[in-house]
Amino acid sequence: MMNNNLKEELKEVVMSISKSKQELNDDTNLCFDLGFDSVEMVELFTEVEDKYKIEFDFDEVDFEDIAIFKNFVSYVESNMK
């Protein structure tokens, strides 16, 4: 079960970085649907790492998978202490 507060907070972070006006839902692909490039993805990861005191393990992260919003939320949630 996804934490709705966390989901809403992460949605705000994503939309603060996104230049797209497209709606963000669980199945939104941050790269393909919102047009995130590598710089924006790094900005997103950095902001989320700082805010939630987690670390993205870039050796373990499947970037195609984590680009889907619901998977991104699940990753953050599972790595929060």
PEKA-V378032 format. One record per backbone hydrogen bond with DSSP energy under -1.0 kcal/mol. CO is the residue of the C=O (numbers start at 1). NH is the residue of the N-H. E is the energy in kcal/mol with one decimal. If there is no record, write none. Layout:
co->CO nh->NH e->E
co->CO nh->NH e->E
This chain:
co->3 nh->7 e->-2.6
co->4 nh->8 e->-2.5
co->5 nh->9 e->-2.5
co->6 nh->10 e->-3.0
co->7 nh->11 e->-2.2
co->8 nh->12 e->-2.0
co->9 nh->13 e->-1.9
co->10 nh->14 e->-2.9
co->11 nh->15 e->-2.7
co->12 nh->16 e->-1.7
co->13 nh->17 e->-1.1
co->14 nh->18 e->-2.4
co->25 nh->28 e->-1.7
co->26 nh->70 e->-2.6
co->28 nh->69 e->-2.8
co->29 nh->33 e->-2.3
co->29 nh->34 e->-1.4
co->30 nh->36 e->-2.5
co->37 nh->41 e->-2.3
co->38 nh->42 e->-2.3
co->39 nh->43 e->-2.3
co->40 nh->44 e->-2.4
co->41 nh->45 e->-2.9
co->42 nh->46 e->-2.8
co->43 nh->47 e->-2.5
co->44 nh->48 e->-2.5
co->45 nh->49 e->-2.8
co->46 nh->50 e->-2.4
co->47 nh->51 e->-2.4
co->48 nh->52 e->-2.6
co->49 nh->53 e->-1.1
co->56 nh->58 e->-1.1
co->57 nh->60 e->-1.4
co->57 nh->61 e->-2.4
co->62 nh->66 e->-2.9
co->63 nh->67 e->-1.1
co->65 nh->68 e->-1.5
co->67 nh->30 e->-3.4
co->68 nh->72 e->-2.3
co->69 nh->73 e->-2.7
co->70 nh->74 e->-2.1
co->71 nh->75 e->-2.4
co->72 nh->76 e->-2.4
co->73 nh->77 e->-2.9
co->74 nh->78 e->-2.5
co->75 nh->79 e->-1.1
